[in-house]
Amino acid sequence: MGDKMNTSRASLFSLQRFWRWEASGILVALVALALLLSIATDNFMSSYNISAVARQAAFVGLVALGQTLVLMVGGIDLSVGAAAGLSAIVGSIALTQWGIHPWLIVPFTMGFGLLIGAINGAFVAGLRLNPFIVTLATWEIFAGLTLVITGGYPIRPLGEAFGVFGKGEIFGVPVPVVIFLVAGAILIWVLGQTRFGRNIFALGGNRDAAVLAGIRVRWVEFAAFALAGMFAALAGILYASRMDAGQPSVGEGWLMGAITAAILGGTSLRGGQGSIVGTILGALLLAVLANGTVLLNVSGFWQRVIVGAVVLVAVLVDLLRRRSN
């Protein structure tokens, strides 16, 4: 009898710990949705479809990783979609007109993204301007520059040598997915094992306390915005590689997806709380939702309604979990 009671208590304790995990709700939702789609459709679980879903999740997911950092310090970056588009165009020009080697284009574009992200960081952290207003303005600036540079026309072709980043596979896994998971693993380590990661949580949790603790809050905030620009640029250039063209429209619609993935994964809009694993799962859930609407022949117009409803449910679950803690 005692052993059974101990086993029951251990199981209950494990369930409580799982429920308190920021990404618990999104994981349950993802598994449930995948099971429903596998039953309702014939080809959801096919290798081709799974690969397509994962690849789509990788692009928005990379943007969401950077957005997670910004949200965790108590900010928001509305310019990430436009930053991805501008970076993809600059990277495409560097490849086709400046003669930079295809294997150097990805790090070059990431550096450019880091630079434009640093512009946001300078205004927000350096001048203490409202991040919503700043990034709303830079969103328009980056999107406008993209159209000025391209005239609204794509830059193509980018060549087969560069196409490996968007179309290639490593042991059957799409390269963008590998890059997405590696980036996520690095951020998990950074947030959990480095002083910078601990400072992000401290800044988002209580800015005044972080200042009193001697944390260089402006530098941490600046770095978060700069990294958000870098991750957006990485997503943009990988997508350009996938499409074999630098499209002026790259990044359109990624902002909502990035914020949604982060919120679904347990990142708080008030800062101080977030989960990279949760953001990865959130990006996967959004990709599965989009894929499911296609497989079930649901109108694409309903996809936005569904995503909005999912966000509301995620916020409700987050509220219930906070109260239970």
N, C-alpha and C positions, 0 to 999 in steps of 0.2 A: 504493500500500500504506500509506504514511504517513498519508494523509488518512483512509483507512478505520479505521486504528488510533486516530487522534485522535477520529473520530466515535464509535467504540465506547467509548473512555474517557469522552467527554463524556456519552454515554448512561448509562454505569454510574455516573458521578458524580451525574447527575440523579436516578437511581433511589435512590442512597444518601441523597441529601438529602431526597427524598420520604419514604423510610422513617423517617428521623429526625424528621420532622415529627410532632407529637403527634397530629394528626387524620388521619394517613395511613390507618390501619387502618379507621377509621369511614367514611371516604370510599369506600374500596374495597368495604366491606360494604354501604353504602347503594346504590351503583351496581349491585352484583351482585344484591341483593335486588329492586331495582326492575326489573331485566331479567328475573329469574325470574318475578315477578308479572305483568309485561306479557305473558309467554309463556303462563303458566298460567291467566290470567283474560282475560275479554273486555273488561272496562271499567275496568281499573286506570288506564290512560293517558287516560281520558276527562277532559275539562276539569272536569266537575263533581266527579269523584272526586279529582283532583289538588288542586282548590280546598279540598275538605273535609279532605284530609290536611294541607295546609299550615295551614289554620285551626286544626286540632286541635294541631298542633305548636307553633303560636304561643303558646297558653295555657300549656302546660307549659314551653315554651322560655323564656318571660319569667321564670318562677319559677327556672328553671335558670340564667339569667344571674346573678341575685343569689346563688344558691347557689354558683356558680363563684367569685365574689369571696370568699365566706366560706371555702370550701375552700382557696383559694389562700393565705389568711393562716394556714392551719393549724387552722381551726375547722370547725364544722358547725352548721347551723340546722335543727332538727327541727320548728320551728313555722311554716314558710313556708306549708304548706297551710292551717292554721288561721288564719294571718294574712290569707291571701287571702279566706277565707270571712268573717271578721269585717269586713274592709275593704269587701267587696262589700255587706254588710248596712248598714254605716254610710253608704256612698255612696248606697245605695238609699233609706235614710231621709232623707238630706239632699235627695235629689231629690223625693221624694213628700210629705214632711212639712215640711221646712224651707224649701222654695221656692227652693233654689239653682238657677241656670240650668243646663240640661242640658249646655251646652258647658263649664261650670266643674266639673262633677262629677268628671271624670277627674283633673284636677290636684288637686282637693280630696282625692280618695281616695288619690292618690299621697302627698300630704302626711301623711294619717293613717297610711298604711303606713310612711312614713319615721319617724313618731313611735313606732309600736309596735316597729319594728325597732331604734330607738334604745334602747328599754327593754332588749332583749337585749344590745345593745352596752354599755350602762351596767353591767350585771351582769358581763359577760364581760371587757370591757376595763378598766372602772373598778374593779371589786371583785375581779378575777382569779379568778372562779368558772369551773368547768368548763363549756364551752359545751354539751356533751351534756346535762348535768343541767339547766342553765338553760333551754335551748330545749325540753327535754322538759316542763318545768314550764309554760312559757309556752304551749306547744302546748295543754295541757289548759285553761289559763286562757282563751286566745282562743276555743277551741272551746266552752267552757262559757258564756262571755259571749255568743257567737252564739246559743246556745239560749235563754239568759235573755232576751235582747232580743226574739227572734222568737217564742218559745214553740214553736219547731219548725215554724212556718208561713212560707211564702215571702212576700216583699213584692212585690206586683204590682198593676197593670202599671206599667212604667217609662216608657211613652210612645214614640211613633214618633220624636220628635226625638232622643231619646237612643239609640234603636236603631241609628242609623247607625254607631256605634262598633263594634258587634259584628256587624252584618249588612251594612253598606255595603261598597262596593268603590271602589278608585281605579285607573282604567285596567284594570279587570278583575281586580285583585288585592284580596283581602279586606283590609279596614282593619286587623284584628288582625295580619295577616301583615306589612303595611307597618310598623306600629308595632314589631313584633318585630325586623324587619330593621334599622330605623333605630336602635333601642335597641342592637342588637348592634354596628352600625357605630360608634356613639358610644363604646361600651366598648372596642372595638378601638383606637380613637384614644387614649382615656384611658390604657389599659394600655401602649400603645406610645410615646406622645409626651409624657406628663405626668410630673411628679415623683411624684404620687400613685400612678400606675400602677407606676412603678419601685419605689416603697416597698412596694407590695403583694407584689411578687415577692421583695424583699429580706427582708421580715418573715417570709414563709412559708418561705423558704429557710434562714434562720438568724436566729432572734430575737436572740440575744446579739450577733451581729455587727451587726445592724441598730441595736441600742441604742448600741453603741460608735461607729457611724457617725453618730450624732446624729439618727436618724430617730425621730419621735414615734410610737412603735409603738402606744401605746394609742389615739391618735387614729385611726390607720390602721385598726386592728382595729374600733374603734367605728363608723367610717364604713362598713366592709364590711357589718356587721350591719344598720346603718340602711338601706343601699341594698338589701339583700336583702329587707327588709320593704317597701320602696317598689315593687320589681319584682313582689313577690307581690301587693300591692294592685292594681297595674295589671292584672295577669292576672285577678284576681278581678272587678274592675268591668267589664272588657271581656267576660268570660264572662256576667256578669249582663245586660249590654246585649244580648248574643247571645240569651239565653233570655228576655228581657223580664221578668226577675224576679230579685230578690235571694234566692237559695236558701240555706238554712242549710247545705246539703251542699256548697256551692261549695268547691273546694280539696281535697276528700277524694280521696286517691290521688295527688295531685300531688307529694307529698314524695318518694316512691320514684322517680317519673318524673324529677323535677328532679335528684336525686343521680345517677341512672343516666345521664341525658343528659350531665352534666358529666364523669363518669368515662369514659364511652364516648368523649368528645371529647378525652381526654388529660389531664384535670385530676387531679393527684395528691392522694390523701387525706392525704398527709404535708405538703402545702403547698408553695409555692414554684414550682409549675409548673401551667400551665393554658392553655387556648386558647378564646377566645370563638367562633371559627369552628368549632372542634371541638364545642363545646356546642350550637351551632345545628344542626350535622350530626347530633349525637346525638339531639336532639329530633325531627328529621325521621325518623331511623331508627326511633325508637320509634313514631311515628305511622304509618309505613309498615308496621311489624310488626303493629300493632293493626288497621290497615285490611286487611292481607293475611289475617289470621285470619278476618275477617268475609267477605271475598270468597271464601275457600276453604272456608267453612262449618266452620271449626275451632271447637271448643268454646271459649268465652271463658275457661273454667277453665285451659286450656292456655296462655293468653297470659302468665300470671304465670310459668309454668314456663319458657317461651321467653325472656322478658325476663331472668330469673335466669341462664339459661344464657349469654345474650349478655353479661351483665355479667362472668361468669367468664372468658369468652373475651377480653373487652376487657382485663381485668386481666392475663391471661396475655400478651397481645400487648404491653401496656405494660411488663411485666417483661422480655420478650425484647428490646424496643427499648432499654431502659435498659442491659441487659448488652452489647448491640452497640455502644452509644455509649462 
